Amino acid sequence: MKQTFISGYIHRMLPSIIMSQVVMTSCVLIDTALSGQFLGAEAVAAEGMVTPVVMVVVAIAAVMSAGNATICSNASGKGDADEINRVFSTTLTVSLGVSIVCTLLILLFSPLICQGLGLTPGTGLFSSTMDYMVGYVPLMPMLAVIMTIPALLQIEGDNKTNVVAVSLVFVFDIIFDLLNLFVFYGGVLGMALATTLSYYIAGMLVLIRFFGKKRTVHFSLGYVEWRRIGKILPYGTPAFVNSLCRGLMTAALNGAFLQYGSEIYVAAFTIVAKVGGILLCFGNGMGEMTAIVTGIINGEKDRDGLKEILGIMFRKAVWMNAVLMVACLVLGGLSVRIFTADAELIALSTFGLQIFALQFIFRSIVLCYVGYLRGLKRFMAGNAVLFVVAGSVVLFAWKAPLVLGIDAVWYSYLVSMACSLAFVILFVGFSAKGNPFSWDSMVLQPESYGIAKENILEWEISDLTKLCECCEMASNFVKEHGGTDQQAFRLSLFMEEMGKNVLAWSFHDGKDHRLMIKVMFSDGEFVLRIRDDGAQFDPKEYYRHHKEENPDENLGIRIVFGMATEVTYLNTMNLNNLLVKV
């Protein structure tokens, strides 16, 4: 199948998004594994008890950063750089402030929080849980940085910074954990502090990389607009609800295992959650990728592009998670042994992990569609799906054991994902009033959405001959849609001049590149979009710096900026995007 810009962007960026989540989750897994081997089952259970608090911490960091990513991806599709800068600057400022306040509050009320988790003061588990919480929570401010900035870099097409940052977290977490165990003897508190220090090192790298290079996205306190908080928050609610629901589900399962079983069940569930969490990163990463690319394409109002996104992501979700599920079923028993040598705990964890793996395909499809809804700004619908997931887990975990026994709790996630997938199917069917399994229904956009096909011309250009032919077609297109001779001449001229620049200068490295040109008639205006994957070049910035120089040089750029109604440039998806209104 021929690769499009959309599929190419997904293929480039998806591995880095998944890998960053895998590495970040691995840090928690390492803490749990080393704790289990050297500190005992109580330490493992303590980390599991803190997980709901961790999810709340992530939710607080995610609500603004996810809203920022969604708004900025939509703005990038429209070429609105000013909107991106203002939303990003506001997000980062507010996220840092809120995270600092929340860190102080959690540290102050940590004993009350532990009691709220169902623990009894004075017990060893209570003390270990509070130690881990106190050591872990201070990473919140740097977590806000790590969750906000890389999303903007990914929109620009920079996936290296994120990969390097999460790799640093992974490496330094191992180093600090070992130092804690064999040099400082800091116990559970030291394990948590090791993770916190690792995040701060990675966060500093992200900041240095972001501010140390000229980028399309800029941060400035002058861009901060407090009134935008109310706009950003609704966009971030799905990420907030997702983390909050995950925390609720974990707390409910911990409580159910304590109520109907014992601490060893909590330890086993913690091991299952850590091993399974690594594999769930693939579905989570797909959901994030779907949200980002849907936001960009939705900003362009490209209905066919939205269908392409769903097709690509659903196919990847099924085959990738099918492989992971089989691997987990076959090798799950080996993976749990890195956490403990206790035969009873190994057997219980292995059984739980095999049941846990059965949800993978369901979960990845659901998360991809929730990400799609986020990209479309259908936040209430996305939140409804997440509430179905959480509600069905809590209900089944607390009611099923009364009839089926303690082992029924392990099936909570599987039942939940089946319910949520059924909910999505019903939602699509009712919303589209048609077959919920067709792409036209799943896209959730009417046929009139975007620009009608008869008002669009689009080509892939490979040489000057093809460019000249398309310029003539573009001129005729303008006249056929009621444009003046002057508009037809200008659009054709702009297309020729900027297209020649791309072919001559952006594609000079000898690699295979692509140039896509699109002419649109919308709202009474003619718009030319030139998109290429060559070397990054902002003609608008170039013109601003060189317009006072020799007028005989760079005539093409001077002509376009001197005669066009409006010119917008944005580098997004690692592509040059130039929009020219005639």
N, C-alpha and C positions, 0 to 999 in steps of 0.2 A: 504494500500500500504506500502511495506517495506521501511523504512527510510534509505536513503543513507547518505554518509558524506555530500554531497552537500545540500540535503534537510534538514538535521539536522542542518547544519551551518546557513542556511537561517532562519529556524524556531527559532533558538537561537538569532540571531543577528537582524533580521528585526524589532521586537518590540522595541528594544532600539533605533534603527536609527529613526524609525517613532516617538517614544515618545520624543526623543531629539528635533526633528524639531517642534513637537507640542508645547512643553514647550517654546522653543525659540520664536515661533510665538505668543504664548499666552502673552508674555511680551509686545509685540507691541499692541496686542488687549487690554490688561489691560490699557496701557497708553491711548489708544483711548477711551475706555469706561469711565474711570475716567475723562478724559478731557471733553467728551461729557456731562457727568452728572454735573460736577462742573465748567467747564470753558466755555461751550457753543459750538454751532455748528461751530463757526469760528475756534476754536482750533482743532476740528475734521478735518475740511477742510485743515487746515495748515499741519497737520500730513500727510494727503493724498497727498498734494502737494510736500512734502519732499520725498515721497516714491520713485520717480525715482532716486533721489540722493542716497537714501539708496541702491537701486539696483546696482548703479554704485559702491558704496562702497563695497558691497558684491562681485561684479564681480571682483574687483581688488584683494580682499582677496582670491577669489576662483580660479583664473587662475593658480597660482602656487600650491595651496594646492590640487586641483583636479588633476593636472598633477602628483604631488607627489603620490597621492593615486593610480592612474592608473598604473604608472611605478612600484611602490613598490608591488602592487598586482600581476602584471605579474612576477616580480623578485622573489616573494615568491613562485610562482608556479614552478620556476626553481631552487629554493633553493639558490639564490644568495644574501646572507646577506650583502656582501660588497657593492653591487649596492644599496641596500635599505638604508644603512647608509649614503652613499655619496649623494644620491638624497634627502633624508630627511634633512640632515644638510644644503645642499645648499638651499632647499626650505624655510626652517624656517628662515634662515639668510636673504635671499633676500626679503621674504614676510614682515618681520618686517621693513626692511629698506624702502621699497617702500610704505608701509602703513603710516609710519611716514611722509614721504615727501608729500603724497597725502592729509593727514590730514591738514598739514600746508597750502597747496595750496587751499583747499576748504574753510578753515576758512578765508583766505586772500581775496578770490574772492566771498564770499557768497552773497553780494548784486547783483553782476552781474549774478550769477547763478539764483537767485530769479527772476530777470527780464527775463532771458532766459526761465523760466518756464511759462511765460505769465502774471506775476503779475505786478501791477502798484505800483511804489514807493510811500510811504506816506499813503497807505491804511493799515487798520488793518490786513488784511490777509497777506500782504507783511511782516509786522513786525513780526507776529506770526510765519510765515513760516521760516524766517531767524533765529528767536530764537530757534526753534526746530532743525534746521540744525546745528547751532553752538554747541548746547548741545549734539547732537547725534554723530557727525562725529568723535570726539576724541576717540571713542571706537575702531577705526580701528586697531591699533596695537595689542590689545588684541584679537580682532576678528581673526586676522591672526593666533594667537596661538591656539585658540579654533577650527578653521577650519582645522588646519594642524595636530596637535598631535593626537586627538581622532581617526582620520582615520587610523593612524598607529597602535593604540591600538586595533582597531576593527579587523585589519588583524591578530593580535596576538590572538584575541578572547576575549579581555578585553572590555566588554560593560558596566561595572559598573562605571568606571571613567566618561564616557560621560554622563550617566544618572544622576549621582550625581552633575556634573558640571551644567548641564542645569536646574536641580531642584533648585540649588542655585541661578541661574539667576532669575528664576521665583519668589522664595520666597523674595529675597532681592529687586527685582523690585517693588513688592507690598508694602513692608515696606517703601522704599524710596519714592514711589509715595504718600503714605498717609502722610508721614512727610512733603513732599513738599506742599501738599494741605492744611494741617491743622496746620502746625508749621512754615514753612519757607515762604509760600505764593510765591513760585518762578514761578508760572504760567507755560506757555508752555516750557520755557527754563528749569525749574526745572524738568518737566516730562522727558525731554530728558536726562538730567544729571543723573536722577535716573536709567535709563536703562544703561547708560555708566558705572556708578559705579558698578552695578550688574555684568556686563560683566568682569570687572577687578577682582572682587572677585572670580568669577568662573574660570577665566583664571589662577589666582594664584594657585587654587586647581589643575588644570590640570598640571601645571608645577611641583608642589610638588609631585604629584602622578607619573609623568613620570620619574623625576630624582631621586625619592626616592626609586625606586625598580629596581632590576636587570632585564633587558629586552633584548630581541633579537635585538631590534632596539636601536641604540646609536646615540647621537648627539655630534659632536665635530667640532670646527672651522677648525681643521686639515682635516676634510672630505670635506669641502666646495671646490667646483670646479666651477669656474665661467663659464667655457665652457659648463657646463651641463644645464645652463639656456636655451640655444637654443633648447635643447632636451626636457626639461620639459614643456616649453610654449605650443608647439603644443598639448601635451596631456591634457593641462588644458583649451584649447580654448573652448570646448563644455560648460564647467561650466561658463566660462567668457561670452560666447555668450548667454547662457541661462539667466544669471542675467541681461545682457545688454538688451536683448530682452524684459524681463519682465519690466525693467525700461522704455523702449521705449513704450511698450503697455500701461503702467499706465499713462505715460505722454500724450499719444495720447487720451486716454479716458478722462482724466481730461480736456484736451483742448477741446475735442468735447462736453463734458457736459457744460463747460463754454461758448463755442461758440453758441450752440443751446439751452442751458437751462439757469442755474443760479448756484450760489454758493451752493444752497441746493442740487442740483444734485451731485456736487463734494463731499459734506458731505455724501450723501447717498451711493455713489460709494465707498467712503472710508470705511464705515461700512460694505458694502458687501465684499470688498476686505479683511477686517480683519476677519470677520466670515468665509468667504469662504477659506481664507488662512489657517485657522486651519485644515479644512477638506482636502485641497489640500496637506497638509503635508504627507498624506498617499501615494498619488501618487508620490510625490517628494522623499520620503523615499524609495519607491520601486525602483525608478530609480537609486538612489545612491547604494542600495543593489545590484541591477543587475550589475552595473558597477564594483563593488568590486569583487564579486564572479566570474563574467565573466573574469575579468583580471587574477584571480588566475587559473581558469580552462583553459583559453587560453594559459597561460604560460606552462601548462602541455600538451597542444595540444590534448585535449580530446574532440573529436567531439560529442560523445554521451553525455558527460557532458554538453556541450553547449546546446544541445537540451533539456536536463533535466531542465536547468536553465530557458529557455524560457517557457517551459510548466508550471513549478511551479509559476513563476512570473505572467504570463498572467492569470492563473486561480485565483490567489490571487487578482490581479488587478480588475477583473470583479466582483467577488462576494463581495469583501470588499467595493468597491466604489459604487456598486448597493445599498448596505445597507446605506451608507453615503448619497447617493442621495435621497433616500426615506425619511430618517430622516430629511434632510435639507428641503425638500418640505413640510413635515408635521409640523416641529418645527421651521422653519425659522423665522416666525413672532414673536415667543417668544424671540429668540436669539437677535434680533435687539433692543429689549427694554432695554437691559443693557447699551446701548449707549446714549439713548435719551428718553425724555417723549413727544417730539413734535409729534403730530398725523400725520402731513403731512410727516415728515421725516421717521416715522415708516412705513407708507404705501408705500412710495417710495422705501425704503430699502428692505422691505419684497418682493415686486415685483421683484426687481433686484436680490435678493438672490435666489429666486426660478428659475429664468432663468439661473443664474450663475451655479446652481447645475446640470443642464442638461449635462454639459460638463465632469463631473467627470470620467465616465468610459472611454470615449475617451481619456482624458488627461492622465490617469494612464497607459493605454496601450502604448500611444505614448512615454511617459517618460521612461517606462521600455525598450522600443526598442532603444531609444536614449542612455540609460545607457548601453545596450548591445553593441551598436556600439562603445561606448567609451572603453569598455573592450576589444573589438577586434582591437582597434586603428584605426577605420574607422571614423576619426574625421571630415573630410569634409562632409561625409554623415550625421552624427549627426548634424553638424552645419546647413546643408541645411534644415533639418526638422525644426529646431528652427527658421530659417529665414522665412520659410513658415508660422509658427505659428504667428510670430510677424507681418509679412507683411500683412497677411489677416486680422488681428485685426485692424491695422492702416487703411487699405483701407476701410474696412466695416464701421468702426466707423465714418469716415469722409465723406463717400459718401452716406451710407444708409439713414441717417436722412434727406437728401435733398428730398428723395422720400417717406420715410415711417414715418418720424417724429422723435422726440427726443427719444422715447422709443426704437427705433431700435438699439441704441447704446448698450443697455443691451445684445443684442444677439451676440455681436462681438466675445466673447470667444467661444460660441457654434459653430458658423460658422467657426471660426479659427481651432478648434479641428477637425471638420469634414473634413476640407481641408487638414490638416496635416496627418490625418489617411489615407486619400485617397492617399496622396503623398507617405507615407510609403509603402502602398500596391503596388503602381506602381513601386517604387524603388526596392522592393524585387522581383517583377515579372520580371523586366528587368535585374536585376543583376543575378538572378538564371536561367533566361530563362526557367521558368516553372511556376507551380501553386504557387502563392504567399502565399497561405494559408496552405501549407504543411510545417512541421517542417524542412525537408531537405532543402527547399528553404530559409526559414527564418534564418537558421543558417549561411548562407552566406559563407560556407566553402565547398570546393570540396570534393569528396569522398576520394581523396588522402591525404587530410589534416591529419596531425598527423602521428601516427604510425599505420600501417595496423594491422587488427585484428589478422592475422596469426602470427604476430611478438610480440604478447602480451599474457601473462598468468596472471590471477588475481584470488586471492582467499580471502575469509574471514575465518580467523583462530580462532578457539575457544579453542583448547586444543593441547597438545603436539603430540598426535597421528596424528591428521590432519596435523600438522606442518611437521612431518617426511614424511608423504605421499607426501606432496607438494614439499618438498626438492628433492625427487627422481624425480618428474615430472619436476622440474626446471632443474635438471642435464640433463635429456633427451632432454629438450627444447634447451639447449645450444649446445649439440652435433648435433641435427637436423638442427640447423642454422649455422653449419660450425665452431663451437667453438672447441677448443682443450680440451683434457681430463683435463688438468690443470684448464682451465677456468670453466669447468663444476663442478669440485670438489670444487673450491674456491667459486663459487656462491652458491652452495648448502650448503657449510660450513658456509658462512656468513649469509645466510638466517636462518639456524638452530640456530646459536649462538645468533644473535640479536633478532630473534623471541622468543627464550626461555627467554631472558632477559626481554622482554616486558611482556610476560605471567607471569613471576615470580615476577617482581618488579613493573611494572606500574599499574597492575590490582589488587593490594593488598588491596584496600580499601573496598572490598565487594560489590561494585556497578557493574552494567552491563556495560561492555566496548566492544569495537570493535577493532580488529586488521585486517588490510587489507594489503596484500602483493602482489606486482605487479612485474613481470619480463618482461623486454622489450629488444628488439633487434633493435637498431637504429644507423644509420651511422657507421655500423661496430662494434659497442660496445654493450656489455651486461650491462644493468643497473638494479639494484635491488632497489625497493622503498618499504619501510616499513612505514606504517602510522597507528597511533593508537590515541585514545582519552583518554589515561590514564594520570597519573601524568606527568607533564612536566619534561623532562630529556634530556639533551644535551650530548650524548656520546662523541662527539668531544671535548667539553670543559672539560669533565671529564677525558678523556685520556690525554689531555694537562697538567692537573694539577697532575695526578697520575702516569704518565708513568715511573717516576724514582723510584717508590716505589716497594714493593715486586713483582717480576715478576710472582710469582705463583698465584697472585690474579687477578681477573677480566680477565681471559684468553680470554674469548669471544671477549671482546672489543679490547684487545691487538692484537689478531689474525687478526681481521678485519682491524684495522688501520695499522697494519704492512704489510699486504699483498695486500690490495685493491689499485687500481689505483688512485681512488679519493673518498673521503667521504664528504658529505655535509649534514648538519642538519639545519632545520629551523622549528620553531613553528609558524604555520599559521592556521587560522580558529580554533584556540584553539586545534590544533592537533599536535602531534609529527610527523615530516616528515624527514625520513632518506633516502638519496640517496647514493647508493654505486655502483661505476663503477668497473667492473672486467676487 
